[in-house]
Amino acid sequence: MKIICIGRNYSEHIRELNNETPEEPVIFIKPDTALLRNNNPFYIPDFSKDVHHEVEIVVKINKPGRAIPVPFAKDYYTHISLGIDFTARDLQSQLKAKGLPWEKAKGFDHSAAIGEFFPITDFSSTLHQLPFSLHKNNVLVQSGNTHQMIHSVDEIIAYVSNFFSLRIGDYIFTGTPAGVGPVNHGDILQGNIEDKEILNFRILG
Ligand code: ZN
């Protein structure tokens, strides 16, 4: 199992970090040791003073494939969830400034929190117009809608599968909307797709 993540897929988030808008999807991978499931608490690692939450729609791959054409991408998933792409922003900024890979800042242990998966048909909106949100300590910090994505889920699957063969059980984080920010000891993160609660867990450290 691998965790494939898409960066810079929502314009307002690109602006808040002063990044350039990429023409092609920005891809990175987290190892399986990054998984955090079952609303277990997230422990802030010692090597960062500025770990950020990035709430994202997560798609689970249910059929193996490579070089998948966009019109067929929808045959490769049925279930989605919500995840947090935890990012050590201070470390990432240092690595980016040196032109080095982000892995340490993005792929560390438990940096990929993922909630329970639900069939897309459980939601009243389609995957192309799906609202989702993140509350921190009962305050709304991120809200997005998949229609704001620069690259759609199907375009992402097609693109990614040109480089990495997809296997059953792989996860794809599809990018975060604006409003990323730090987490601190004692915070509660609560994430929704539409009005369904998908994530609810504590930050410790
Ligand atoms: Zn992200």
Residues whose N, C-alpha, C, O or C-beta is under 5 A from the ligand:
A	BS01	ZN	I6 E54 D85 G175 T176
